[in-house]
Amino acid sequence: MSIQEIPLDRWSDLKDHMQRLTPVPGNPNRQWLFRGLANTHWDLRTTLERSDFTQISLQQYYTKIWAIKPEIENRFGKRWELSLSTDDFEERMRRGVELSATPDMVLNNVPGIYEYLVYLRHHRFPSPLLDWTTDPFVASFCAFDEIAPCKPDGICVYAILPRAGQSSNPAERLFCLVGPRMKAHERHDRQKCWYTYCVGLDASYDTWMFLRHERVLTAVDDGPLYSDVIKFTLPARERWAVLTDLASMNVNRYSLFGSEDSLIGTLARQQFGIS
């Protein structure tokens, strides 16, 4: 697998390309996933990958999110079941490795874990989850919404079509999908979100570590995707045309975020135009 970059000149070109992407024949549940970025030079990295913790095991990460859970629940009245203590989680993961169970098999049996991870992701805690959307127009909005301050040459929209299974060599790396049906922030539904995370066994083959997405998605074997990763690029000068067109489709800050700030920002654009 590799990243196939497709440079385009006009918004209409990008719309045509994205609308021609269809699910796998006979498997409509395998949908294309899209991710928009406000700079063509940015790659597929999670907020955890962009932090200083580039090498961290699932057990180490669980210990960190377990430690902050009581304060979040006390301050905001939220609750996540998470029945496993840090010791229980470490034991569950250790036994999973011994039994050749993949991390997603373990996490799927921890009630509330994905809802909690998605909550933290939406509220900017360093996360191993990479967020995607099944709607290419949502991804395009995210790419073009706030590019003016950094003035990049252009934006990019990534597109992937995941396989039903994992990497051809799960002992070394694993690509996992999360979503879409879960109890989460309303942005999850508004933005038609899915999430992915990548893991692999460490050198001693006894601990699962989070891996960089691009290392897994561009594996030289069959990999976790039906086709190459596609990276569409578009000049920043198309911003006005894109956001104007998306506004006519009711794709705007308020429709995607639902907050007071996003409503005021949307109304400001209606009154003063796109800046």
N, C-alpha and C positions, 0 to 999 in steps of 0.2 A: 504494500500500500504506500501511497505518497499523497502529497497535497497538490491537487490540480488547481492552479491559479488561473482564473478567467477574468482578464481586465475588460471592463466595459466603459462606454462613454456616456450613456444616457440612462436615466431612470427607467424608461420604457424598455430598454434592453434587459435590465435586471429583472423587471417584472415578467418579461417573456421567458427568460431562463428559469426562474423559480417556479412559474406556473406549469412548465413542462416536466417538472420533476414529479414522478408518480410513485405510489407505493409498489412494493413487490407484487407482481401478479399472483393472485390466489392467496395473498397474505396481507390483507388491508391493515392489520394491526402494526405492521412494520412501516411506520411513517417516516418521512424525512424530518429531521430535526435541524433547526436553524439557530444561529447565534450571531448577533450583530455587534461589531466593535467599531469604536469611533476613530480608529487609526489603522491604516493598512499594515503598519509595522508590528501591531500587537498579535500575539499568537494565542493558542488555546491553553490558557493557564487559569487554575482556580485561585481564589484568594489565599488559600493555604500555600499554594506553590509560589505566590508572590511575596509571602512572608518569609521570615528567617528560618522557618521550620520546614526545610525542604526534604529532610529525612525524618519521618515520624511514623511509628507503628500505629495500628488501629487501637491497641491497648493504651498507648501513651495519649492518643487523641481522646479516647473515651474518658480517661482520668481527668483531662482538662475540662471537658464539657460536663462531667459529673460534678466537678468542684464548684462550677458557677450556677448550677441548676437551682439550688435552694434560694439564692439571692434573687434570681429572676422570678421564681414562683412567689416569693414573699412580697416583692415590690409590685408585681403586676397581676397577681392573682391567677396566674396560669398554672396548669398542672400537666405533667407528662408521666405516664405510668412507669416506664423504665425500671422494671423490677430487679435488674441485675446491679449489684454493687460492683465496684472496680475489680475486686478480687474474683467475684463470680464471672465477670466478663472476661477477665484474663484466662480463667480456667476453661470457660466455654470456647474461647478462641484456640487455646492450646489443644484441647481435645479435638476440635475441628480439624486442625492440621494433622493430628495423628490419624484421624479417620478419613483424611482426604476430602473433607468438606470445605467448600469455598466460603469466603467471608460473607457473601450475600446469603448463603444458606443459613449461616448463623444469625445475621442481622434480621433476616426475615422472621425469625422467631423471637425477636426482642420487641415486644409491643411498645409503640410510641417512639422508637428510635429514629425512624425516618422523618416523622413529623417534627421532632425536636431538631434534627439536623437541618431541615428546611427552614424552620423558624430562625435558627442561628444564621443561616446563609442569608436570609432576607434582611436580617438586622446587622449585617456586616461583620460578624465574627469570622475570623479566618476559617475557611471551609474547604473540605475536600470535594465538595459538590460543584460541578460545573452546570450552570443553568442553561437550558435550551427552550425553544418554543416550537410547536408544530405549525405556527403561523408565520410565514416568511415576511409578512407586512409588519408584524410586531418586532421581528428581528431588525428589519430595516429602520423602523422608528428608533429603536435603541441605538443603532449605529449613528443616525443623523441628528438626534435630538440635541446634543450638547457638544458639537464638534468645534464651534466657533472659538472658544477660548484658547484651545491648543493649536488651532489652525493647521491641521495635518494636510498632506497632499490629497488624501482621500480616506474612505472608509472601507470596511470589508464585511461581508456576510458569509459565514461558514455554513456549509450544509453537509450533513452526514446521514447515511441510511444504515442503521444498526442491524446486525444479524440477530436471529433469535437466540443463538448461543453465545458462548464467550470466545476468547482468543483460542487459536488452535493449540496453544501450549499453555493451559491455565496454570501449570506448575510454576511458570515464570511470570505471567502477567494475566490480569483479568480485567475486563471492561464490564461495568455493571450499570444497569438502567434503573432509575427510581421514578415512579409516577405512573399516571397523573392523578389517580384517585386517592386522596388522603385529606385529612383534616389539617388545614394550613391557613396561612394568611390569605386574605381575599385576592391579593396580587397573584397568588399561585393560579387561581382559576381565570382571572382577568387576562393574564399573559399566556395562558395555555402552556404551562410549564411542564417540562420533564427535567430530570437531573441525571448526571452521570458521575461515576467515580472510578478510579483506576487503582488497582493494588497488585502487588506481587510479593512472592516470598523473598526473604532476605538471603544473604549468602549461605547461611547455615541451614536454610530451608525449615526453620521452626517458628518464624514470626512473619505475619503479613504486614507489609509496609505500603503506604500510599505512594503511587507512582505518578510521574508527569503524564498528562493526557497525550501529548504528541508522541511520546515514546511508545505508547501502546497503540494509538490510532495509526501510526505510520510503520507498524511492524512489517518486516520483510515477508512474513508468511501470509496465510490467508487472512489473518486478522479478524477483528470483531465487526467489520463493515462489509456491505455488499459491493461497495465501489470505493474509489479513492475519495479522500476528503476533498470537497470542492470549496474553494475560496474565491468568491466573487469580489472584485474591487470596483469602486466607483469614485469619480472625482468629487471632492468636497463642494465644488461649485454647484452640484446638483441638489444641494440641501433644500433650497427654497421649493423647487419642483417636487421633491420627495415629500416634504412635510405638508405642503399644500394639498397634494393628492391624498396623502394618508388622512389628513383632517376631514376630507370629503367622505372617507370611509369610516369616520368616527374612531380612528386610531390616533389617539392623542395622549397627553400626560394623564389627564383625569380618567379616561377610559381604561388605562393600563395600571394606574397606581391608586386611584380612588381617594386620595388624601386632600385636605384643604389646600395645601401648597400646590398640588398638581392641578386642582380646579382653578385656582387663581392664575397659575401659569398658563393654562389653556385659555382662559378668558382674556388674559393679556395679549396672547397671540391673535385672538379674534379681533381685538380692538386696535392693536398697534402693528400687526403683521409679524412675520418671522424675522428675527434678528440673529 
